[in-house]
């Protein structure tokens, strides 16, 4: 039996367990699992649908922000005094491609400085207008979503938040993780003491390994990101071999741990939605899952902090437009299979507005759109000095499909405006001075990033 088949059986089986619970096959368990879940609203959702536009159509691309909370407000007191604050000890932006052919999971260093001014007060106060991205979680997960969405330009559909105890419970529910360390690792600050070599570690040890800074590199947050990639790979690989489904006690323990440990957005706040997401993830082979660190550079204002580098813009654009991240080299991070381009969809009419300082741009672009098979409803003027923008005014199936197709041709992100366009059109293309012509964007140069393929040998 192949690893991919085993993994599908595992995750689909977990999803199946949730479905059985929903159908009343194990009614008492269903009530307990549903009662375990906690949810919070996203203050500024993307407004785009994550369901297929038509029956039988491939699943659309989806982006989920994973938040590892460092809150000490826990049932056990092994992690220091609870100060009442909460930061994101780890933050991963997970992109599941259209059709579930690959997953790119980008780690965001917690010391990244960014704009936090878009956060609204949820009763826990608001962070400074500019600061470390991990501080956003103290104002609620919706603040983290808004901050990462503004920094990257990637529309975020859902979030999943997990605390220290939850991470431990999930690892223990899988009967531990198999890891392989190149040398002994000790860090009294995170209670880490592990020997070199291959071994199976429990939830407490896995958490310490993921969190340690003093046992790796220069002791910075950046240094530990490679360790976290190894732990995430180990979790995926454990899912290939852990005998969870054949042991009802393990399955129930695992499901109980997962649902008890998560805070999710309201759209994921029921077992059916989580099952759907698990089913999508189960279709992606480990060889098509890539963990990578956001490209970064030293912050000009603080040598101990970082900001996204120029290469980060390439990664952000790849995630936003659902194309493989162009990682330098042909090693583990390369996609297992080439992804076929999406066929253009030209259903909804488009309005074209000139927001540049050049006369005739809207007319020329409209002519080009018509030649490409799009229907142009109207042309007009917008405010000048406006960057090129593709607006989705109303999220109908036809408008979303057309906007997504045009966004891929332009190499830009769809922005959900919620305001009707000219002549009540749902898709509006605003041409700015930064718009050259309606031609497919040139392939970006490969970026140098720390990355790991989920199927890579842990001892390699």
Protein Blocks (a to p, Z undefined) as FASTA:
>chain_A
ZZklmmmmmmmmmmmmmmmmmnopammlmmmmmmmpccdddfbaghiacbdfbghiacdd
ddddddddfbfbdfbfceopaehiacdfbacdddddehilaccdddddfklccdfklpcc
ehnapadfbdcfklmmmnojklmmmmmmmmnopacfbdcdddfklmmmmmmmnnpaaddd
fbdcddfknopacdedjddddfklmmmmmmpmklgcjhpaklmmmmmmmmmmmmmmmmmm
ocfklmmklmmmmmmmmmmmpccdfklmcfklmmmmmmmmmmpcfklcccddddddddfk
lmkbccddfklmmmmmmmmnopacddedjdfklcfbdcdddddddfbccddddfbfbehk
lmmmmmmmmmnopacfbdcdddehiacddddfbacfklmmmmmmmmmmnopacddekpac
ehhiabdcdddfklcbdcddddddddddddddfkbcfkZZ
